Amino acid sequence: MAESVYIDPSRAREFAGDLGSATCLYRQAVERLSGNLGRLSATWRDAQFEEFEREVKELRRGLVEYVAEADKAIAHLSNLAEHADEYHREQQG
């Protein structure tokens, strides 16, 4: 037996838009982190910096992975919304 699914296309698009805005901020943060870390490395050179640099790079990788997954979720939500719109049009027409 098929399971009923209901999704409000406008709310799905709204959430996808919010998620897109957040990922934009994360992308900008990753760029700033990379640039600022490079500038900091010009003035801070010791074992503590190496550990700090490793931690920041790990954080950066995590943000990049998050953005990639969020992009997939945005595409999925957009696709769901489009299918829901098609379904509603078919039911009305």
MARBA-3410 file (N, C-alpha, C, O; in Angstrom, 1 decimal):
93
0.8,-1.2,0.0,0.0,0.0,0.0,0.9,1.2,0.0,1.8,1.3,0.8 ~ 0.6,2.2,-0.9,1.3,3.4,-1.0,1.1,4.3,0.2,0.0,4.4,0.7 ~ 2.1,5.0,0.7,2.0,5.9,1.8,1.7,7.3,1.3,2.3,7.7,0.3 ~ 0.7,7.9,1.9,0.3,9.3,1.5,1.4,10.3,2.0,1.9,10.1,3.1 ~ 1.7,11.2,1.2,2.7,12.2,1.5,2.1,13.6,1.2,1.5,13.7,0.1
2.2,14.5,2.0,1.8,15.9,1.8,2.9,16.8,2.0,3.6,16.7,3.1 ~ 3.1,17.7,1.1,4.1,18.8,1.3,3.5,20.1,0.7,3.0,20.1,-0.4 ~ 3.7,21.1,1.5,3.3,22.4,1.0,4.4,23.0,0.2,5.5,23.3,0.7 ~ 4.2,23.1,-1.2,5.3,23.5,-2.0,5.9,24.9,-1.6,7.1,25.1,-1.7 ~ 5.1,25.8,-1.2,5.6,27.1,-0.9,6.4,27.1,0.4,7.4,27.8,0.5
6.0,26.3,1.3,6.8,26.2,2.6,8.2,25.4,2.3,9.2,25.8,2.9 ~ 8.1,24.5,1.4,9.4,23.8,1.0,10.3,24.7,0.4,11.5,24.7,0.6 ~ 9.8,25.5,-0.5,10.6,26.5,-1.2,11.1,27.6,-0.2,12.3,28.0,-0.4 ~ 10.3,28.0,0.7,10.7,29.0,1.7,11.9,28.4,2.5,12.9,29.1,2.8 ~ 11.7,27.2,3.0,12.8,26.6,3.8,14.1,26.4,2.9,15.2,26.7,3.4
13.9,26.0,1.7,15.1,25.9,0.8,15.8,27.2,0.6,17.0,27.3,0.6 ~ 15.0,28.3,0.5,15.6,29.6,0.4,16.3,30.0,1.7,17.4,30.6,1.6 ~ 15.7,29.7,2.8,16.4,30.0,4.1,17.7,29.2,4.2,18.8,29.7,4.6 ~ 17.7,27.9,3.8,18.9,27.1,3.8,19.9,27.6,2.9,21.1,27.6,3.1 ~ 19.4,28.1,1.7,20.4,28.7,0.7,21.0,29.9,1.3,22.2,30.2,1.0
20.3,30.8,2.0,20.9,32.0,2.6,21.9,31.6,3.6,23.0,32.2,3.7 ~ 21.6,30.6,4.4,22.6,30.1,5.4,23.9,29.6,4.8,25.0,29.9,5.2 ~ 23.7,28.8,3.7,24.9,28.2,3.1,25.7,29.3,2.4,27.0,29.2,2.3 ~ 25.1,30.4,1.9,25.8,31.5,1.4,26.7,32.1,2.5,27.9,32.4,2.2 ~ 26.2,32.3,3.7,26.9,32.8,4.8,28.1,31.9,5.2,29.2,32.4,5.4
27.8,30.6,5.1,28.9,29.6,5.4,30.0,29.7,4.4,31.2,29.6,4.7 ~ 29.6,29.8,3.1,30.6,29.9,2.1,31.5,31.1,2.3,32.7,31.1,2.1 ~ 30.9,32.2,2.6,31.6,33.5,2.9,32.6,33.3,4.1,33.7,33.8,4.1 ~ 32.1,32.6,5.1,32.9,32.4,6.3,34.1,31.5,6.0,35.2,31.8,6.5 ~ 33.9,30.5,5.1,35.0,29.7,4.8,36.1,30.5,4.0,37.3,30.3,4.3
35.6,31.3,3.1,36.6,32.2,2.4,37.4,33.1,3.4,38.6,33.3,3.3 ~ 36.6,33.7,4.3,37.3,34.6,5.3,38.2,33.9,6.2,39.3,34.3,6.4 ~ 37.8,32.7,6.6,38.7,31.9,7.5,40.0,31.5,6.7,41.1,31.7,7.3 ~ 39.9,31.2,5.5,41.1,30.8,4.7,42.0,32.0,4.6,43.2,31.9,4.8 ~ 41.4,33.1,4.2,42.3,34.3,4.1,42.9,34.8,5.4,44.0,35.2,5.4
42.1,34.9,6.4,42.6,35.3,7.7,43.6,34.4,8.3,44.6,34.8,8.9 ~ 43.4,33.1,8.1,44.4,32.1,8.6,45.8,32.4,7.9,46.8,32.3,8.5 ~ 45.7,32.6,6.6,46.9,32.9,5.9,47.7,34.1,6.4,48.9,34.1,6.5 ~ 46.9,35.2,6.7,47.5,36.4,7.2,48.1,36.2,8.6,49.1,36.7,8.9 ~ 47.3,35.4,9.4,47.8,35.1,10.8,49.1,34.3,10.7,50.0,34.5,11.6
49.2,33.4,9.8,50.4,32.6,9.7,51.7,33.4,9.4,52.8,32.9,9.7 ~ 51.5,34.6,8.9,52.7,35.4,8.6,53.3,36.0,9.9,54.4,36.4,9.9 ~ 52.5,36.0,11.0,52.9,36.6,12.2,53.0,35.7,13.4,53.5,36.1,14.5 ~ 52.5,34.5,13.2,52.4,33.5,14.3,53.0,32.2,13.9,52.4,31.5,13.1 ~ 54.2,31.9,14.4,54.9,30.6,13.9,55.4,29.9,15.2,56.5,30.2,15.6
54.7,28.9,15.6,55.2,28.0,16.7,54.3,26.8,16.7,53.4,26.6,15.9 ~ 54.6,25.9,17.7,53.8,24.7,17.8,52.3,24.9,18.1,51.4,24.2,17.6 ~ 52.0,26.0,18.8,50.6,26.3,19.1,49.9,26.7,17.9,48.7,26.4,17.7 ~ 50.6,27.5,17.0,50.0,27.9,15.8,49.7,26.7,14.9,48.6,26.6,14.3 ~ 50.6,25.7,14.8,50.4,24.5,14.0,49.1,23.8,14.5,48.4,23.3,13.7
48.9,23.7,15.8,47.8,23.0,16.3,46.5,23.8,16.0,45.5,23.3,15.6 ~ 46.6,25.1,16.2,45.5,26.0,15.9,45.1,25.9,14.4,43.9,25.8,14.0 ~ 46.1,25.9,13.5,45.9,25.8,12.1,45.2,24.5,11.7,44.3,24.5,10.9 ~ 45.6,23.4,12.3,45.0,22.1,12.1,43.6,22.1,12.5,42.7,21.6,11.8 ~ 43.2,22.7,13.6,41.9,22.8,14.1,41.0,23.7,13.2,39.9,23.3,12.9
41.5,24.8,12.7,40.8,25.7,11.8,40.5,25.0,10.5,39.5,25.1,9.9 ~ 41.5,24.3,10.0,41.4,23.6,8.7,40.3,22.5,8.9,39.6,22.2,7.9 ~ 40.3,21.8,10.0,39.3,20.8,10.3,37.9,21.4,10.3,36.9,20.9,9.7 ~ 37.8,22.6,11.0,36.5,23.3,11.0,36.1,23.7,9.6,34.9,23.6,9.2 ~ 37.0,24.2,8.8,36.8,24.6,7.4,36.2,23.4,6.6,35.3,23.5,5.8
36.9,22.2,6.7,36.4,21.0,6.0,35.0,20.7,6.4,34.2,20.3,5.6 ~ 34.7,20.8,7.7,33.3,20.5,8.2,32.3,21.5,7.6,31.2,21.1,7.2 ~ 32.7,22.7,7.5,31.8,23.7,6.9,31.6,23.4,5.4,30.4,23.5,4.9 ~ 32.6,23.1,4.7,32.5,22.7,3.3,31.6,21.5,3.1,30.8,21.5,2.2 ~ 31.8,20.5,3.9,30.9,19.3,3.8,29.5,19.7,4.1,28.6,19.2,3.5
29.2,20.6,5.1,27.9,21.0,5.5,27.2,21.7,4.3,26.1,21.4,3.9 ~ 28.0,22.6,3.7,27.4,23.3,2.5,27.1,22.4,1.4,26.0,22.5,0.7 ~ 27.9,21.4,1.1,27.7,20.4,0.0,26.4,19.6,0.3,25.6,19.4,-0.5 ~ 26.2,19.2,1.6,25.0,18.5,2.0,23.8,19.4,1.9,22.7,18.9,1.5 ~ 23.9,20.6,2.3,22.8,21.6,2.3,22.4,21.8,0.9,21.2,21.9,0.6
23.4,21.9,0.0,23.0,22.1,-1.5,22.2,21.0,-2.0,21.3,21.1,-2.8 ~ 22.5,19.7,-1.6,21.8,18.6,-2.0,20.3,18.7,-1.4,19.4,18.3,-2.1 ~ 20.2,19.1,-0.2,18.9,19.2,0.5,18.1,20.3,-0.2,16.8,20.1,-0.4 ~ 18.7,21.4,-0.6,18.0,22.4,-1.3,17.4,21.9,-2.7,16.3,22.2,-3.0 ~ 18.3,21.2,-3.4,17.8,20.6,-4.7,16.7,19.6,-4.4,15.7,19.6,-5.2
16.8,18.8,-3.4,15.8,17.8,-3.1,14.4,18.5,-2.8,13.4,18.1,-3.3 ~ 14.5,19.5,-1.9,13.3,20.3,-1.6,12.7,21.0,-2.8,11.4,21.0,-2.9 ~ 13.5,21.5,-3.6,13.0,22.2,-4.8,12.3,21.2,-5.7,11.2,21.5,-6.3 ~ 12.9,20.0,-5.9,12.3,19.0,-6.7,11.0,18.5,-6.1,10.0,18.3,-6.8 ~ 10.9,18.3,-4.8,9.7,17.9,-4.1,8.6,18.9,-4.4,7.4,18.6,-4.7
8.9,20.2,-4.2,8.0,21.3,-4.4,7.4,21.3,-5.8,6.3,21.5,-6.1 ~ 8.3,21.1,-6.8,7.9,21.0,-8.2,7.0,19.9,-8.5,5.9,20.0,-9.1 ~ 7.3,18.7,-7.9,6.4,17.5,-8.1,5.0,17.8,-7.4,4.0,17.4,-7.9 ~ 5.1,18.4,-6.3,3.8,18.7,-5.6,3.0,19.7,-6.4,1.7,19.5,-6.5 ~ 3.6,20.7,-7.0,2.9,21.6,-7.8,2.3,20.9,-9.0,1.1,21.1,-9.4
3.0,20.0,-9.6,2.5,19.2,-10.8,1.3,18.4,-10.4,0.3,18.3,-11.1 ~ 1.4,17.7,-9.2,0.3,16.9,-8.7,-0.9,17.8,-8.5,-2.0,17.4,-8.9 ~ -0.8,18.9,-7.9,-1.9,19.8,-7.6,-2.5,20.3,-8.9,-3.8,20.4,-9.0 ~ -1.7,20.6,-9.9,-2.3,21.0,-11.2,-3.1,19.9,-11.8,-4.1,20.2,-12.4 ~ -2.6,18.7,-11.7,-3.3,17.5,-12.3,-4.6,17.3,-11.6,-5.6,17.0,-12.3
-4.6,17.5,-10.3,-5.8,17.3,-9.5,-6.9,18.4,-9.9,-8.1,18.1,-9.8 ~ -6.4,19.6,-10.2,-7.4,20.7,-10.5,-7.8,20.6,-11.9,-8.9,21.1,-12.2 ~ -7.0,20.1,-12.8,-7.3,20.2,-14.2,-7.8,19.0,-14.8,-8.1,18.9,-16.0
END
